[in-house]
Amino acid sequence: MRDLNTELTRLHQAGLYRQRRIMANAAGVYGHADGREVLAFCSNDYLGLANHPEVVKALQAGAERWGLGSGAAHLVNGHTTAHHALEAELAAFTNRPRALLFSTGYMTNLGVIAALCGRGDHVFEDRLNHASLLDGGLLSQARLQRYAHGDGAALDGKLAQRTTGEKLVVTDGVFSMDGDLAPLPQLAATAKRHDAWLMVDDAHGFGVLGANGGGTAEHFGLGMDALPILVGTLGKAFGSFGAFVAGSDALIEFLIQKARPYIYTTALPPAVAEATRVSLKLLQTDTWRREKLQSLIQRFRRGAEELGLTLMQSQTPIQPLLIGDNDKAVALSQALLKQGILVSAIRPPTVPEGGARLRITLSAAHREVDVDQLLTVLEMVA
Ligand SMILES: *Cc1c(COP(=O)(O)O)cnc(C)c1O
């Protein structure tokens, strides 16, 4: 049997030990972490919808109407009119014929990739893809190849070497730890040239990019022909929980038959579906949230540049400060916390070796003075 204590000690020594912070506040940027008041810059609730009064009201009304649990999987009797209405609204929102709800984004990615590909097929993934996409590739038992980050030419070369089997190109829309965008028009053209599927996980694009919050697909103007498999998660800008995939009628029907993480799990609570319908509406109509977020992003980038901090190429609310060393990243995060600023240090294997960073995220729920406070404290500790 492996000696778990020795392995834990080794993680400690490498600066890779992970610990949970115990939060004592509702979703929001002003909170309580480990018993102290904090201003948080690490949530993915980019539009500040997780604690919106109308969303909370819809959740309460949903619980009155539906109770707590869905009681079963979608294919048994867990699929309610609430889930069905949300799917129709997500299809309309993404401009696709159909959408299918999953219980989490992680499961969506496992389910879609492993349903479409198997032994003898080929999955091509950006080197910086989210762990769930890589795990989906591994689970599928297809041959998994990773191409250089955002490099359409490298992808083209790898696709050209494969002449048999299904080919699936998989990428984050907005990269979760870097904040940059995948070059989707180029990837779509490359995939098409090689008769490959393109799957985009836009967990961090929906709500943030595009005039209506339609994410990278709307930002680049890519319809279903260019981008046939579009995944979104509901736990980020939607401020809710769950995930979906949008695409053709055939794709959705096929996934209902074949995606095991869809079939063999309990449907998410119908009250959560009801609340998400309201957050979807707010996400589309409250354009001021996107505008405010953009202005906070620009304010932060201007201020950080004035301080001489090195930012990454990101125009999204994900604004990481690359540190490199694991212990240094953790020490900085702790120094920020002492000043009441909550930012998490992200270390390998979430990011590449030597790529430890402070993952700063902004939200429409922040005020300008909050961003200024972050900059003041960064100047003190960095
Ligand atoms: C958060 C995230 C997921 C996982 O979604 P959950 O609903 O939290 O399981 C998948 N992909 C990306 C890119 C993510 O950032």
Ligand as a Chemical Component Dictionary entry (heavy atoms), coordinates in Angstrom:
data_LIG
# 
_chem_comp.id                   LIG 
_chem_comp.type                 NON-POLYMER 
_chem_comp.pdbx_formal_charge   0 
_chem_comp.three_letter_code    LIG 
# 
loop_
_chem_comp_atom.comp_id 
_chem_comp_atom.atom_id 
_chem_comp_atom.alt_atom_id 
_chem_comp_atom.type_symbol 
_chem_comp_atom.charge 
_chem_comp_atom.model_Cartn_x 
_chem_comp_atom.model_Cartn_y 
_chem_comp_atom.model_Cartn_z 
_chem_comp_atom.pdbx_ordinal 
LIG C1 C1 C 0 -15.143 25.344 -14.759 1  
LIG C2 C2 C 0 -14.839 24.700 -16.055 2  
LIG C3 C3 C 0 -15.376 23.450 -16.378 3  
LIG C4 C4 C 0 -16.133 22.629 -15.378 4  
LIG O1 O1 O 0 -17.422 23.080 -15.222 5  
LIG P1 P1 P 0 -18.216 22.658 -13.900 6  
LIG O2 O2 O 0 -19.637 22.928 -14.231 7  
LIG O3 O3 O 0 -17.668 23.494 -12.797 8  
LIG O4 O4 O 0 -17.932 21.203 -13.694 9  
LIG C5 C5 C 0 -15.167 22.974 -17.634 10 
LIG N1 N1 N 0 -14.425 23.655 -18.528 11 
LIG C6 C6 C 0 -13.858 24.833 -18.248 12 
LIG C7 C7 C 0 -13.055 25.534 -19.277 13 
LIG C8 C8 C 0 -14.051 25.386 -16.993 14 
LIG O5 O5 O 0 -13.475 26.546 -16.683 15 
# 
loop_
_chem_comp_bond.comp_id 
_chem_comp_bond.atom_id_1 
_chem_comp_bond.atom_id_2 
_chem_comp_bond.value_order 
_chem_comp_bond.pdbx_ordinal 
LIG C1 C2 SING 1  
LIG C2 C3 SING 2  
LIG C2 C8 DOUB 3  
LIG C3 C4 SING 4  
LIG C3 C5 DOUB 5  
LIG C4 O1 SING 6  
LIG O1 P1 SING 7  
LIG P1 O2 DOUB 8  
LIG P1 O3 SING 9  
LIG P1 O4 SING 10 
LIG C5 N1 SING 11 
LIG N1 C6 DOUB 12 
LIG C6 C7 SING 13 
LIG C6 C8 SING 14 
LIG C8 O5 SING 15 
# 
